[in-house]
Amino acid sequence: MTVDILKLASKNGLNLIEETAVLNESGMDFQVLFAEDESGVSWVLRKPRRPDVIQRGAYEGNILKLVQKQLPVSVPEWKINTPELIAYPTVPGIQTGSIDMNIRNYVFNINTENLSKSFVQSLAGVMSALHNIDHFEAAKSGVEVLSPDQVRQSLSERMDKVKKEIGTADDLWKRWQQWLSDDSYWPGHSSFIHGDLHPPHILIDKEEKVCGILDWTEAKVTDPGKDFVLFATIFGEKELGYLLGEYEKSGGKVWPKMREHIIECKAAYGIDIAEFALITGEDEHYIMAKQALGL
């Protein structure tokens, strides 16, 4: 597979040194190869795993052009963007965490038991800047824009589909419906979000300050609470409270039940996993989905 990706790069005018190539198979949408060119520049190469990823890749390219101008951190600058291959010079920084395929869990480059002030404050600043991107500018870039009412309607439809196609535990279904119908939980605004802020997509420098954000295929204007779900899942509700406080200080828009809303979003994360399983059809993904849905 490494040789195949290097050949695709060469076909597009990018000649890389095979001895420097390292393949990463942890991504669900792309096979990723890291390699250096003859000048010593490090590159990231992404090969789509499935046809549906190709269209999302084109979408991501438009988003990157938008966020490059708006954020205080680096994002990928694509030099090759074809249906077969995406390639860009490595974005400076190290991943907050990576996935170890042997243990099927994260391996972190930060102290997860005591998050640094530098990490939380810088992440809050990035999220605030991201969530304040103008909706009109986002729409011009082809980004999907959902109003608060459309967010809830879409979520209701997604819940119904997941229940029909895979199923949900009765108590979880009741919890979803109570949350969905209670106006007090929900924001009166939508925000431009990243949509998949998990550790491999968040780059940090030596001081643990966030310096780059990767993988923008899930970005859209929708419920801002969604960008906090993975943070809350991984680091816990106490750290979530800390992040929300710094987010507000940085200019992020909050509402009275934002923390409670994020916790309910977390309880509904099985919907995302189930939708992914329905796309891939893989048994492993169906097992993950059923666990998340309480089955």
Secondary structure, DSSP 4 states (H G I P E B T S, - for coil): -HHHHHHHHHHTT--B-GGG-EEE---SSEEEEEEEBTTS-EEEEEEESSHHHHHHHHHHHHHHHHHTTT-SSB----SEE-SS-EEEEPPSSEESEEEETTTTEEEESS-TTS--HHHHHHHHHHHHHHHTS-HHHHHHTT--B--HHHHHHHHHHHHHHHHHHT---HHHHHHHHHHHH-GGGS-SS-EEE-S---GGGEEE-TT--EEEE---TT-EEE-GGGGGHHHHHHH-HHHHHHHHHHHHHTT----TTHHHHHHHHHHTTHHHHHHHHHHH--HHHHHHHHHHTT-
